Amino acid sequence: MNGVLGYWKRLLFNQLNTKLALTSWFLDPLHQQPFSVAAEQVSYHFQVRAATTADLNGIAEIIAESFHFRKGIWGWAFPLLRLGIYEDLRHRLASSQPHHACLVAVDTSSGVAGNLVGTVELGLRYNDSWTGAGKSFPYLSNLAVHPKYRRQGVASQLLQVSEKIVREWGFEDLYLHVLEKNYQARQLYFKFGYRACKVESNWNIFFFRRSQQILLHKHLLSAENS
């Protein structure tokens, strides 16, 4: 019994040390500068618009494909996860909340009507521990792009339209989470001026060795005027 407890203590201690090191690294301004990336070769034309109920199947497929594994040990759960995403989003679209938006990017050069290639969602959240103040704030989630269309400018267009909507709502800041190991997404957000303000952990990281979440923030008005 003592051996088992000793193992979990050492594991917890090592994970905490790793979290402290990553927190220092991500919050260092030197490591938050935009990455230098080659210009994207855009060969498609995209339109960003508000999602409708007719888009639900396509959105659920893109999100599930981006954040879950279709194959492997958890492949059997993929249809259930996709169904859960579909039902959650259907409920949010039907609720008609004043500060909620689900956007889709459509490939208009394919000649196929309704060819969804990406999506993103905006809403309001309330959490004192994130913002340091008791107020609601805009939060971006579920930014996902079809594998075939990645690195073609889809995510950039969705981000730009999202920031425009948040400013039209009357807010000056936008928050989002990115996984520590999602290097391409981190690169995109840093390029657009988002900066890490908190590295977050939970028990899934300690026991299942999952990637940590980084809370990113961008002050939209200062970015617009710079």
Residue pairs with C-beta under 8 A, 6 or more apart in sequence:
11 206
12 206
15 201
15 205
15 206
19 199
19 201
19 205
19 212
22 180
22 199
22 212
23 199
25 31
26 32
26 180
26 196
26 199
26 214
27 196
27 197
27 199
29 195
32 190
32 195
32 196
33 190
34 190
34 191
34 192
34 193
35 187
35 190
35 191
37 187
37 191
40 151
40 152
40 153
40 156
41 152
42 152
42 153
43 152
44 107
44 109
44 110
44 117
44 149
44 152
44 153
45 107
45 108
45 109
46 105
46 106
46 107
46 108
46 117
46 118
46 153
46 154
46 157
47 105
47 106
47 108
48 103
48 104
48 105
48 106
48 157
48 158
48 161
49 103
49 104
49 106
50 101
50 102
50 103
50 104
51 59
51 93
51 102
51 103
51 104
51 119
52 93
53 90
53 93
53 94
54 114
55 104
55 114
55 116
55 119
56 86
56 89
56 90
56 93
57 86
58 104
58 114
58 116
59 85
59 86
59 89
59 102
59 104
59 116
59 119
60 82
60 83
60 85
60 86
60 89
61 82
62 116
62 117
62 118
62 119
62 144
62 145
62 146
63 85
63 119
63 142
63 144
64 70
64 78
64 81
64 82
64 85
65 144
65 146
65 147
66 144
66 145
67 144
68 74
68 77
68 78
68 81
68 82
69 75
69 78
70 78
89 102
89 121
92 100
92 102
92 121
92 123
93 102
97 123
99 122
99 123
99 124
99 138
99 169
100 121
100 122
100 123
100 124
101 121
101 122
101 123
101 162
101 165
102 119
102 120
102 121
102 122
103 119
103 120
103 121
103 122
103 158
103 161
103 162
103 165
104 116
104 118
104 119
105 116
105 117
105 118
105 119
105 145
105 154
105 157
105 158
106 114
106 115
106 116
106 117
107 115
107 117
107 149
116 146
117 145
117 146
117 148
117 149
117 154
118 143
118 144
118 145
118 146
118 149
118 154
118 155
118 158
119 142
119 143
119 144
119 158
120 140
120 141
120 142
120 143
120 144
120 158
120 159
120 162
121 140
121 141
121 142
122 138
122 139
122 140
122 141
122 162
122 165
122 166
123 138
123 139
123 141
124 136
124 137
124 138
124 139
125 136
125 137
125 138
125 139
125 175
126 134
126 135
126 136
126 137
128 134
130 137
130 175
130 198
130 215
131 137
131 175
137 171
137 173
137 175
138 166
138 169
138 171
138 173
138 174
138 175
139 174
139 175
139 176
140 159
140 162
140 174
140 175
140 176
141 176
141 177
143 155
143 158
143 159
143 176
143 185
145 154
145 155
146 154
150 184
151 184
155 188
156 188
156 192
159 188
159 192
162 174
163 174
163 218
163 220
166 174
166 220
167 220
167 221
167 224
171 220
172 219
172 220
172 221
173 217
173 218
173 219
173 220
174 217
174 218
174 220
175 215
175 216
175 217
176 189
176 194
176 215
176 216
177 200
177 213
177 214
177 215
177 216
178 185
178 186
178 189
178 213
178 214
178 216
179 185
179 211
179 212
179 213
179 214
180 186
180 199
180 211
180 212
180 213
180 214
181 211
182 211
186 214
189 216
192 218
193 218
193 223
194 216
194 217
194 218
195 216
195 217
195 218
196 214
196 215
196 216
197 215
197 216
197 217
198 214
198 215
199 212
199 213
199 214
199 215
200 212
200 213
200 214
200 215
201 212
201 213
204 210
205 211
205 212
